[in-house]
Amino acid sequence: MSELNEQGNALLKLLADGHFHSGEKIGELLGVSRTSVNNYIKGLQEIGLDIYKVPGRGYQSATPIDLLDEKIIRSLSQHAHVKVEQILDSTNKWLLDKIPNLKNGQICIAEYQLAGRGRRGRTWVSPFASHLYFSYYWRFESGIEKLSGLSLLVGIATVNALEETGIKGVSLKWPNDLYYQGKKLAGILIELNAQANEACHTVIGIGINVRMPPEQAKLIDQPWIDLSSLSDGKVDRNLLSANLISQLQKLLPEYEKNGLKPHLTKWFELDCFLNQPVNVLLADKHKAGICRGIDEHGALLLECNGNIETYIGGEVSLRLA
């Protein structure tokens, strides 16, 4: 399924204003019975929309619903290769399935993911029209060798885009998370399609918590925060998408040419674990030490008994001690 049916979209449009609407009015609009109205409401609730039912008043969306607009994102970013979908398995998979028939810089954004993925096989909770589920395709002609620090570069680009959108104070956690005051705000998942000595196809997935519905929050097993908690006004997902596109368009060609080294100073400014006691987790083992940042290849620097050890991403995780 890639989109809601005609009745589902009509109901979504009606509830988007955040006001109460009677079951009778909804039934007339959709051309269905009151029993069917309940079923359509349940369908929207199942994809993560918070909809209240109050006897005598009807149904109301807990918050106004602001949808992504492909034309607005293209206009704001001055970028043509943007595709917005309602419902997908995942935005990363949508792009991966189309390799190698993609133009460099192709973007896929979805309102809802049926099977959103995080790092190390985790599920990414993806309620409808609540967060940003964003994937970006880039072909690295230099091959796979230079990509060990790519997630860190993408983290910097994402912080830059958030700052342009008015969100300050976000930090980075090696190798692929964005934090605010110890709580996870966003994550990065990079997937590769490459052969030795050939160009490397990369799909860069970015998930940002924008407005977390209470029921969906119960599914998350770690401290989290969303952009709505950090902003006095409404967070415009179209503007945030455009800013993210602009940052990636700017930084990826530079990264392919010069690597991560020009961005080390920025990373050290944003590193939320720098000079703190940490544990490095690898399979069923862990190593304790002091986080000393990263090297020019994006490897974690861990000080253990006066010696510096390096760790590359993949199946490695980092936790505060």
C-alpha positions in Angstrom: 0.0 0.0 0.0 1.4 3.4 -1.0 -1.5 5.6 0.0 -4.8 5.9 1.8 -8.0 5.2 -0.2 -10.4 8.0 -1.2 -12.4 7.8 2.0 -9.3 7.7 4.1 -7.9 10.8 2.5 -11.2 12.6 2.8 -11.4 11.8 6.5 -7.8 12.9 7.0 -8.5 16.2 5.3 -11.6 16.8 7.4 -9.8 16.1 10.7 -6.7 18.1 9.8 -8.2 21.3 11.2 -8.1 19.9 14.8 -11.8 20.6 15.4 -14.6 18.2 16.4 -16.6 16.6 13.6 -19.7 14.5 14.3 -20.0 10.9 13.2 -23.1 11.8 11.2 -21.2 14.5 9.3 -18.3 12.2 8.6 -20.6 9.4 7.4 -22.3 11.8 5.0 -18.9 13.0 3.7 -17.6 9.5 3.1 -20.9 8.0 2.0 -20.8 5.3 4.7 -22.6 4.1 7.8 -21.7 5.1 11.4 -20.2 1.7 11.9 -18.0 2.2 8.9 -17.0 5.6 10.3 -15.6 3.9 13.4 -13.6 1.5 11.2 -12.1 4.4 9.2 -11.2 6.2 12.5 -9.6 3.0 13.8 -7.6 2.8 10.5 -6.1 6.2 11.0 -5.4 5.5 14.7 -3.5 2.3 13.6 -1.1 4.3 11.6 -0.3 6.6 14.5 -2.8 9.4 14.4 -4.2 10.5 17.8 -8.0 10.9 17.3 -10.3 11.5 20.3 -14.0 10.5 20.4 -16.2 12.6 22.8 -19.9 11.6 23.1 -22.1 14.4 21.8 -19.3 16.2 20.0 -17.8 13.6 17.7 -14.2 13.0 16.6 -11.1 15.3 16.8 -7.5 15.0 15.9 -5.4 15.7 19.0 -3.3 18.2 17.0 -3.8 19.8 13.6 -2.4 17.6 10.8 0.2 19.2 8.6 1.1 17.1 5.5 4.3 17.1 3.5 4.0 18.9 0.2 6.3 17.7 -2.6 6.0 21.0 -4.6 6.8 23.1 -1.6 9.9 21.1 -0.8 11.1 21.2 -4.4 10.6 25.0 -4.5 12.3 25.7 -1.1 15.3 23.5 -1.9 15.6 24.3 -5.6 15.9 20.5 -6.1 13.9 18.6 -8.6 14.5 15.0 -7.5 12.1 14.8 -4.6 9.4 12.2 -4.1 6.8 12.3 -1.3 4.8 9.1 -0.6 2.0 8.6 1.9 2.8 5.0 3.0 5.9 2.9 2.3 7.7 -0.1 3.9 10.6 2.3 4.3 12.1 5.2 2.5 15.5 3.5 2.4 14.0 0.4 0.8 12.1 2.5 -1.8 15.4 3.9 -3.1 17.4 0.7 -2.7 14.9 -1.1 -4.9 15.5 1.4 -7.7 19.3 1.2 -7.8 21.0 1.7 -10.3 18.3 3.6 -12.1 18.4 6.7 -9.9 19.7 10.2 -10.4 22.3 11.4 -8.0 20.5 13.3 -5.2 17.2 11.4 -5.5 15.1 11.9 -2.4 12.2 9.9 -0.9 10.2 11.2 2.0 7.2 9.4 3.5 4.3 10.3 5.9 4.3 6.7 7.3 6.6 3.7 7.3 5.2 0.2 7.6 8.6 -1.2 8.4 10.9 1.6 9.4 14.4 0.4 10.2 17.0 1.7 12.6 20.6 0.6 13.1 21.4 -3.0 14.0 18.0 -4.3 12.9 15.9 -2.2 15.3 12.4 -0.9 14.4 12.0 2.8 13.8 8.6 3.9 15.2 7.0 5.8 12.3 3.6 7.3 13.1 1.7 9.0 10.2 2.4 12.7 9.6 4.3 13.1 12.9 8.0 12.9 12.1 10.4 13.1 9.2 11.3 9.9 7.4 13.8 10.9 4.8 16.2 9.1 2.5 18.7 10.4 0.0 20.6 8.6 -2.7 24.2 9.4 -3.6 26.7 7.6 -5.9 30.3 7.9 -4.7 32.5 7.5 -7.7 35.5 7.1 -5.4 34.1 3.7 -4.2 33.5 2.3 -0.7 36.9 3.0 0.8 36.2 6.6 1.8 32.8 6.0 3.4 33.8 5.0 7.0 33.1 8.6 8.2 29.9 9.2 6.1 27.4 8.8 9.0 29.3 11.5 11.0 29.3 13.9 8.0 25.5 13.3 7.7 25.1 14.0 11.4 26.8 17.4 11.0 24.6 18.1 7.9 21.5 17.3 9.9 22.5 19.5 12.8 23.2 22.3 10.3 19.7 21.8 8.8 18.1 21.9 12.3 19.9 25.1 13.1 18.6 26.7 9.9 15.1 25.6 10.9 15.5 27.4 14.3 16.5 24.4 16.5 19.6 25.0 18.5 21.6 23.0 21.0 21.5 19.6 19.3 24.6 17.3 19.8 26.0 14.2 18.1 26.6 10.7 19.4 29.0 8.5 17.6 28.4 7.0 15.1 24.8 7.9 14.0 22.6 9.6 16.5 21.5 13.1 17.3 20.8 14.0 21.0 19.4 16.9 23.0 20.3 17.0 26.7 20.8 13.2 26.9 17.7 12.2 24.9 17.6 10.8 21.4 16.2 13.2 18.8 17.2 11.6 15.5 19.0 8.7 13.9 20.9 7.9 10.7 21.0 4.6 8.8 23.3 4.3 5.8 22.9 1.4 3.5 25.3 0.5 0.7 25.2 -1.2 -2.7 28.8 -1.7 -3.9 31.3 -3.9 -5.7 35.0 -3.8 -5.2 36.8 -1.2 -7.4 33.5 0.3 -8.6 31.3 3.3 -7.7 29.4 2.9 -4.4 25.6 3.4 -4.3 24.6 4.8 -0.9 21.2 5.4 0.6 21.3 7.8 3.5 18.3 7.4 5.8 17.5 10.1 8.4 14.7 9.9 10.9 13.9 12.9 13.0 11.3 13.0 15.9 9.1 16.1 15.1 5.9 15.5 17.1 5.6 12.3 19.0 2.0 11.0 19.6 1.6 9.8 23.2 0.4 6.3 22.1 3.4 5.8 19.8 5.8 7.0 22.6 4.9 3.9 24.6 6.6 1.8 22.0 10.1 3.4 22.5 12.4 1.8 25.0 14.9 4.7 25.4 14.8 8.4 26.5 13.6 10.5 23.5 12.7 14.0 22.7 11.0 15.7 19.7 11.3 19.0 17.9 8.0 20.2 19.2 9.4 20.1 22.7 12.3 22.4 21.6 10.3 25.0 19.7 7.8 27.6 20.7 6.1 27.4 17.3 5.0 24.8 14.8 7.9 22.9 13.2 7.5 23.0 9.4 8.5 19.6 8.1 8.6 20.9 4.5 11.1 23.6 5.5 13.2 21.1 7.5 13.2 18.7 4.5 14.4 21.5 2.2 17.1 22.6 4.6 18.3 19.0 4.9 18.4 18.6 1.1 20.5 21.8 0.8 23.0 20.7 3.4 23.5 17.3 1.9 23.8 18.8 -1.6 26.5 21.1 -0.3 28.5 18.7 2.0 28.5 15.4 0.1 30.5 16.5 -2.9 33.0 18.1 -0.6 33.2 15.0 1.5 33.9 12.8 -1.5 36.8 15.1 -2.4 38.3 15.9 0.9 36.9 13.3 3.4 36.0 14.0 7.0 39.1 16.0 8.0 37.7 19.5 7.3 34.8 18.7 9.6 36.7 17.4 12.6 36.5 20.7 14.5 32.7 20.8 14.1 32.4 17.2 15.2 34.4 17.9 18.4 32.1 20.9 19.1 29.0 18.7 18.8 30.2 15.4 20.4 28.0 14.8 23.5 30.3 12.1 24.9 33.6 13.8 24.4 36.0 13.3 27.4 33.4 11.3 29.3 33.7 7.7 30.7 32.0 5.3 28.2 31.5 1.7 27.3 32.1 0.4 23.8 29.8 -2.6 23.1 30.8 -5.1 20.5 28.7 -8.3 20.3 28.7 -9.7 23.9 31.8 -7.8 25.0 32.3 -4.3 26.2 35.4 -2.1 26.7 35.5 0.8 29.2 37.4 3.9 28.7 37.3 7.7 28.0 35.8 9.0 24.8 38.4 11.2 23.0 36.4 12.0 19.9 37.2 10.7 16.4 40.0 10.5 13.9 39.9 11.8 10.3 38.5 8.5 9.1 35.5 8.7 11.6 36.9 6.0 13.9 36.0 6.4 17.6 39.0 7.2 19.8 38.8 5.4 23.2 41.5 6.0 25.9 42.2 2.9 27.9 44.9 2.9 30.6 46.7 5.8 28.9 46.5 4.2 25.4 44.3 5.3 22.5 42.3 2.5 20.7 40.2 3.0 17.6 36.8 1.6 16.7 34.9 1.7 13.4 31.1 1.7 13.3 29.2 -1.2 12.0 28.1 -3.4 14.9 29.8 -1.2 17.5 27.7 0.8 20.0 28.7 3.5 22.4 27.1 4.1 25.8 27.9 6.4 28.8 29.5 4.4 31.6 
